[in-house]
Amino acid sequence: MMLTCIAVDDEPLALGLVCAFIEQTPFLKLVGRYSSAIEALRGLHEQPVDVLFLDIQMPDLTGIELARVLDKGKPGKNPRVIFTTAFNQFALESYRVDALDYLVKPFNYEEFLRAASKAKAYFDLIQPQVNATAAATPEEEYLFLKVEYQLVRISFNDILYIEGLKDYVKVHLQSEAKPLLSLTSLKALEEKLPARRFMRIHRSFIVALDKIKAITRNTVQIGETMIAVSDQYKENFNQFLNKWV
């Protein structure tokens, strides 16, 4: 995903450096450069962007003040801010305006790239929410699951079945030899899955309907795994079973 960006700084050398960093980053596209926050605000009204690399200490309107103005706009329509400043005392204020990152001058390209990658990860994460308003094909359907200390994107097409283990779930996938372990409940995960493709057949199991290999009155087989259907879920399961016979 290519992110559109503008850079704002009243110091020509600093502005040139940020613009050079943007232009050498493959997933960033520089669409504007401004020497004042007021000029940047006018530009943003004409051309919305994804990311704003913003200095703080500027005359007339500071970067923090510009971020506050943008924060009052339409939710989801505002650019995400990465501050670029020579002062570290504004870090707390930057969190209050929900900045993505805070770079203290002088910073090198490695530090810049780390902040830019954080922006890319953010937009990659929210992209499914944007796509949800469009007619998505099955291949585009997925969820994000917290596995250890990261969010992992899992395609619905890849899920075989999900096993509940008290406060954890095991997500068994076609593409992985070992299941993914996540600290969440089976009920919470069930609410994120499309009912047309998944069914809970046991207190501890949700199965992908299109991955069922064989079926009886009391069990389903997915791959080499046999999963029992509990009494609590038999009514819904029997309705599904009627389509098989």
HELIX and SHEET records of a PDB file:
HELIX    1   1 PRO A   12  GLU A   23  1                                  12    
HELIX    2   2 ALA A   37  GLU A   46  1                                  10    
HELIX    3   3 GLY A   63  ASP A   71  1                                   9    
HELIX    4   4 ALA A   91  ARG A   96  1                                   6    
HELIX    5   5 TYR A  109  ASN A  131  1                                  23    
HELIX    6   6 PRO A  138  GLU A  140  5                                   3    
HELIX    7   7 PHE A  156  ASP A  158  5                                   3    
HELIX    8   8 LEU A  186  GLU A  190  1                                   5    
HELIX    9   9 LEU A  209  LYS A  211  5                                   3    
HELIX   10  10 ASP A  231  TYR A  233  5                                   3    
HELIX   11  11 LYS A  234  LEU A  241  1                                   8    
SHEET    1   A 5 LEU A  28  TYR A  34  0                                        
SHEET    2   A 5 LEU A   3  VAL A   8  1                                        
SHEET    3   A 5 VAL A  51  LEU A  54  1                                        
SHEET    4   A 5 ARG A  80  THR A  85  1                                        
SHEET    5   A 5 ASP A 101  VAL A 104  1                                        
SHEET    1   B 2 TYR A 142  VAL A 147  0                                        
SHEET    2   B 2 GLN A 150  SER A 155 -1                                        
SHEET    1   C 5 LEU A 180  SER A 182  0                                        
SHEET    2   C 5 TYR A 168  LEU A 173 -1                                        
SHEET    3   C 5 ILE A 159  LEU A 165 -1                                        
SHEET    4   C 5 PHE A 205  ALA A 208 -1                                        
SHEET    5   C 5 PHE A 198  HIS A 202 -1                                        
SHEET    1   D 3 ALA A 214  ILE A 215  0                                        
SHEET    2   D 3 THR A 219  ILE A 222 -1                                        
SHEET    3   D 3 THR A 225  ALA A 228 -1                                        
END                                                                             
